[in-house]
Amino acid sequence: MLRKFAVLVLLSLAATGWAAADDRHRDASVRIMTQNMDDGTDQTYIIGALTGQFPVPVPMAVDLTFAELQASNFEGRAALLARQVAHEKPDIVALQEASLWRFGPTPDTATTVLFDPLGLLLSALHKAGVPYDVVAVNLLSDLALPGDQIGGALRFTDRNAVLVRSDLRRPGFYLSNVHAHTFDAAFPFAGLTITAGWISADVHMGREHFRFFTTHLETPIAGIPEATDVQVAQAQELIQEMNATTMPVVLCGDLNADANQGGFVDTTPTVGLIEAAGFAEVWPKTHRRRDLGLTWPLFLEDQFPGGGLPPPFIAPSEPFERIDLFFSRDMDVVGSELVLAPARGHVMPPFGSDHAGVIAVFHP
């Protein structure tokens, strides 16, 4: 939820190559995709108002965020993501920032749905003839703040989700033991409590099976080291859960931890902790060292007003971090690839999300 202020000063890096996964053994493998859908805002206006770093009252920051959401083109972006999912046809899709935005007269009565990206994606996939079923939804932070000019309160509900193809015809393929969890480690911020969590499931493929995990860890914030501490504590909780099973393991998601250690705000110890616990990061195993696999940001959000003009909200960017990741233990990794959902023409947003998706293929 909380994207960092450090993105206001950016470096332009060379675009990465995009290596395709090997599908030669598709019948005996599982194809998994992780995709951050993009909340439509990085919440910088509200974060700045709450911390005093953006000199406007909180209700005005809520108004700005409301306007940014209206300009975010949730329906169009969901259609772009659906087109890519329908093309790739992963067996399992892990989604982060599948958030629900609602509105109402007061924070306690904000129940009218404004934007439901998960519902839009499912509808677009069905329309494309590649339907998916929702296996689990993780309901996390549920926060509402009143605006000034919008006539009520804006409510944000953070959600992660796992989807499985509805039309799979693979004997013995199914999911069981599905659970959605909230981390004990939460981030107290300006009187609010920001929570994160993970989803787990046992994936069965005939006589083979493995335990699948997906998560969206806390976002580091420049100048607030407590956010990184919470992320590390969440990673340690997750490692404990993964180590509790003797089954092979796959972990994926937006970890908000730069595996390339690029020196930006998302440079945290988390990836090293997971690797030290015996879970190998997939991208380096399937790509040459010079292929950085950068996944974020494909565009920038929360651009500040300037010169008396309305906020542009979105600006072009080249990705400079690899935070959308796969890890595995006791699994044969066939391959991995980045997945883009580009828009046609020179429009904003230029992609279905500010994150690239990642697909990895495994043999149990």
Salt bridges, closest charged atoms under 4 A:
ASP22 OD2 - ARG24 NH2 2.35
ASP23 OD1 - ARG31 NH1 3.09
ASP38 OD2 - ARG77 NH1 3.61
GLU88 OE1 - ARG31 NH2 2.56
ASP91 OD1 - ARG26 NH2 3.37
ASP91 OD2 - ARG170 NH1 3.06
ASP116 OD1 - ARG159 NH2 2.58
ASP142 OD2 - ARG155 NH2 2.65
ASP167 OD1 - ARG165 NE 2.97
ASP202 OD1 - ARG211 NE 2.64
ASP254 OD2 - HIS216 NE2 3.09
ASP254 OD2 - HIS355 NE2 3.80
ASP266 OD2 - ARG3 NH1 3.13
ASP266 OD2 - LYS4 NZ 2.97
GLU281 OE2 - ARG322 NH1 2.24
ASP291 OD2 - HIS287 ND1 3.17
ASP324 OD2 - HIS355 ND1 2.97
ASP330 OD2 - ARG329 NE 3.90
GLU337 OE2 - ARG31 NH2 2.97
ASP354 OD1 - HIS355 NE2 3.91
